[in-house]
Amino acid sequence: MFNYLLLYGLKQLKGQRSTASLYHIISGRRSTQTIQDAHFYQMTQFYSIYQKLKRVEFDQAISNLIKQDDLIIDDAGVASLTLKSEQTLNARQQPKIINAFNGIESANKAKVFSDRLALTIQTFANLSVENNQFQPINEDLAIQQWVKSYYQSQQDIKLWLINTYHHLTTFLTTIDEKQATIFVNRLSGYRNYGQTIQQLAMKHNLSNHDVHLILAASYHQLIDYIETNQIKFLAQFIPEQEQQTKKFITQSAQQTNRLLNQGYTIDQIIKIRRLKRSTIEDHIVELAYAIPNLNLSNYIETEDLNEILEEIKQINDLRLSQIKQQVGDRYSYFQIRLAIAKASH
């Protein structure tokens, strides 16, 4: 599955970005360029799905694909799929779990949600049998404090466990059987600690990477299940977010957005924040991706926006240098990027 994701992602990049771009997308690098690339190449669902992936592990996986004659890398680090891997992708049925990810929508909440839920299940399972002596599976003090506060708000933890069991059992029937088994085996309870990533990988003949991705997909699906079915007591585990930051806007772009909402111009924001024009423009492009109804009239007219998109369609290339060459001096790089961002919605 992990190798399939790498090949699929590199194919989406169309030989226009280095392998590092894919790494930054799936590991969730907090940069305007990475978020733009995720939108640019229609990989927002994979953004930040594997935050723990180390660069050396990613590079090793890419190296293995090259040795297997699945990839060719040029001097600039840009990867192209070989005929062999192209045929494999086309002939092989896409794993269902690939469509289960909701990366950019869940980037700010999936890990916190999973940490809260897993520790609460372990805590309540032990306290329900009056066992106060157990080793918490999560040592994050913020998560522990949240669970402690949540516990104090509950009147009947045994009833909570019954209700949670009911909803999780129903949810697990909606996903793949092996995926469901891995999800359950990862959980801890009374006198029962969840299996490690390595144990799960060996048990199911998978790579560690595969297990990470399966668990990430499971929690993305669970969040969607909870929100769709309006399961209020489990929805409390999902961290609240402002509507405008739901699609993961970097903190610096959020500061720029606040000033824009107060009526400041780009020139004024440059002075207030003591940043370069290019940086503020990066923020506005980032906001255009994240906020569908963002008003762009101060930067580009609708007619000009449509003309840029028509030019892009003709050359079928998303590289800014190629688009700029096509439109010439009629439009700036900033306006081109805004047009592409607007078209992503």
Secondary structure, DSSP 8 states (H G I E B T S, - for coil): -HHHHHHHHHHHTTTSSBHHHHHHHHHT--SHHHHHHHHHTT-GGGTTS-TT--HHHHHHHHHHHHHTTSEEE-TTSBEEE-HHHHHHHHHS---GGGGG--HHHHTTTHHHHHHHHHHHHHHHHHHTTT------S---HHHHHHHHHHHHT-S-HHHHHHHHHHHHHHHHTTS-HHHHHHHHHH--BTTB----HHHHHHHTT--HHHHHHHHHHHHHHHHHHHHHTT-HHHHTTS----GGGTT---HHHHHHHHHHHTT--HHHHHHHHT--HHHHHHHHHHHHHH-TT---TTT--HHHHHHHHHHHHHHT---HHHHHHHHGGGS-HHHHHHHHHHHT-
